[in-house]
Amino acid sequence: MPCFTAGGIAVGSIASSLMSAAAVANGGGIAAGSVVAALQAAGAAGIPVAAQAVIGAIGGTVGAAVGGPLICSAGATGESIILF
């Protein structure tokens, strides 16, 4: 199932979870130029699946590098973070 499509982010996909987490982290909106915005633009432009996979891998790596420490540090304080 494609996550980022020409019609938008697919309901129930990993992309929708990513968008939800990004929106929460950004105070309710998706920042222009963010990984989520770039991937959605790629889906809307009809970029081939192979290119989307490469872009997604890069975005995932960056997201893990930036977000991983944030999630781990939040867990250290006893907070629970649930991503849908």
Backbone hydrogen bonds in HBPLUS format (Angstrom, degrees):
<---DONOR---> <-ACCEPTOR-->    atom                        ^
c    i                          cat <-CA-CA->   ^        H-A-AA   ^      H-
h    n   atom  resd res      DA  || num        DHA   H-A  angle D-A-AA Bond
n    s   type  num  typ     dist DA aas  dist angle  dist       angle   num
A0010-ALA N   A0003-CYS O   2.83 MM   7  5.14 168.7  1.84 153.4 157.4     1
A0005-THR N   A0008-GLY O   3.02 MM   3  5.15 157.3  2.07 134.5 139.7     2
A0008-GLY N   A0005-THR O   3.07 MM   3  5.15 158.6  2.12 104.4 111.2     3
A0013-SER N   A0010-ALA O   3.28 MM   3  5.63 155.8  2.34 131.3 129.2     4
A0016-SER N   A0013-SER O   3.11 MM   3  5.22 124.9  2.42  95.4 108.6     5
A0017-SER N   A0013-SER O   3.30 MM   4  6.72 150.3  2.39 143.6 150.9     6
A0018-LEU N   A0014-ILE O   2.88 MM   4  6.20 156.5  1.94 151.2 158.4     7
A0019-MET N   A0015-ALA O   2.79 MM   4  6.02 157.0  1.84 148.4 154.7     8
A0020-SER N   A0016-SER O   2.94 MM   4  6.07 156.0  2.00 140.0 146.7     9
A0021-ALA N   A0017-SER O   2.94 MM   4  6.18 164.9  1.96 151.5 155.0    10
A0022-ALA N   A0018-LEU O   2.90 MM   4  6.08 158.5  1.95 148.1 154.6    11
A0023-ALA N   A0019-MET O   2.86 MM   4  6.03 154.7  1.93 148.2 155.2    12
A0024-VAL N   A0020-SER O   2.98 MM   4  6.23 161.4  2.02 151.5 156.2    13
A0025-ALA N   A0021-ALA O   2.94 MM   4  6.11 163.9  1.97 148.1 153.0    14
A0026-ASN N   A0022-ALA O   2.95 MM   4  6.02 132.1  2.18 136.7 149.3    15
A0026-ASN N   A0023-ALA O   3.18 MM   3  5.03 129.0  2.45  90.3 103.9    16
A0028-GLY N   A0023-ALA O   2.54 MM   5  4.55 159.3  1.58 156.8 148.8    17
A0027-GLY N   A0024-VAL O   3.27 MM   3  5.32 163.7  2.30 109.7 109.7    18
A0034-SER N   A0031-ALA O   3.10 MM   3  5.46 153.6  2.17 133.5 132.0    19
A0038-ALA N   A0034-SER O   2.89 MM   4  6.14 159.0  1.93 153.3 159.4    20
A0039-LEU N   A0035-VAL O   2.90 MM   4  6.12 162.0  1.93 155.0 159.6    21
A0040-GLN N   A0036-VAL O   2.93 MM   4  6.10 157.4  1.99 149.7 156.1    22
A0041-ALA N   A0037-ALA O   2.95 MM   4  6.12 154.7  2.01 144.3 151.3    23
A0042-ALA N   A0038-ALA O   2.98 MM   4  6.24 149.2  2.08 142.3 150.8    24
A0043-GLY N   A0039-LEU O   2.96 MM   4  6.27 155.3  2.03 146.6 152.8    25
A0044-ALA N   A0040-GLN O   2.89 MM   4  6.12 159.7  1.93 151.2 156.8    26
A0045-ALA N   A0041-ALA O   2.93 MM   4  6.05 142.4  2.07 141.6 151.5    27
A0047-ILE N   A0042-ALA O   3.15 MM   5  5.50 170.5  2.16 161.9 159.7    28
A0046-GLY N   A0043-GLY O   3.21 MM   3  5.25 149.9  2.30  98.3 107.3    29
A0051-ALA N   A0048-PRO O   3.05 MM   3  5.41 117.0  2.47 105.5 120.0    30
A0052-GLN N   A0048-PRO O   2.96 MM   4  6.30 155.0  2.02 152.3 160.6    31
A0053-ALA N   A0049-VAL O   2.85 MM   4  6.12 147.0  1.96 148.6 157.6    32
A0054-VAL N   A0050-ALA O   3.13 MM   4  6.49 152.3  2.22 144.6 151.0    33
A0055-ILE N   A0051-ALA O   2.95 MM   4  6.21 166.9  1.97 152.6 156.1    34
A0056-GLY N   A0052-GLN O   2.73 MM   4  5.85 156.4  1.78 146.3 153.8    35
A0057-ALA N   A0053-ALA O   2.88 MM   4  6.05 151.2  1.96 143.0 150.4    36
A0058-ILE N   A0054-VAL O   3.03 MM   4  6.30 159.1  2.07 150.7 155.8    37
A0059-GLY N   A0055-ILE O   2.84 MM   4  6.08 163.8  1.86 150.6 155.8    38
A0060-GLY N   A0056-GLY O   2.71 MM   4  5.86 154.0  1.78 146.9 154.4    39
A0061-THR N   A0057-ALA O   2.98 MM   4  6.12 154.8  2.05 142.4 148.8    40
A0062-VAL N   A0058-ILE O   2.96 MM   4  6.23 165.4  1.98 154.4 158.1    41
A0063-GLY N   A0059-GLY O   2.76 MM   4  5.88 161.0  1.79 147.3 153.8    42
A0064-ALA N   A0060-GLY O   2.85 MM   4  5.97 156.3  1.90 144.8 150.8    43
A0065-ALA N   A0061-THR O   2.97 MM   4  6.15 155.2  2.03 144.6 151.8    44
A0066-VAL N   A0062-VAL O   2.91 MM   4  6.11 154.6  1.97 152.3 159.0    45
A0067-GLY N   A0063-GLY O   2.61 MM   4  5.42 156.0  1.66 146.5 154.7    46
A0068-GLY N   A0064-ALA O   2.91 MM   4  4.88 143.2  2.04 117.0 127.6    47
A0070-LEU N   A0067-GLY O   3.01 MM   3  5.09 118.2  2.41  98.6 114.9    48
A0071-ILE N   A0067-GLY O   2.93 MM   4  6.21 160.1  1.97 163.1 168.1    49
A0072-CYS N   A0068-GLY O   2.93 MM   4  6.12 169.6  1.94 159.6 162.9    50
A0073-SER N   A0069-PRO O   2.90 MM   4  5.89 155.5  1.96 139.3 146.2    51
A0074-ALA N   A0070-LEU O   2.98 MM   4  6.10 147.8  2.08 140.0 148.9    52
A0075-GLY N   A0071-ILE O   2.96 MM   4  6.19 153.3  2.04 147.8 154.9    53
A0076-ALA N   A0072-CYS O   3.15 MM   4  6.37 137.3  2.34 137.9 148.6    54
A0077-THR N   A0074-ALA O   3.18 MM   3  5.49 147.3  2.29 104.1 113.0    55
A0078-GLY N   A0075-GLY O   3.09 MM   3  5.27 160.5  2.13 107.0 112.6    56
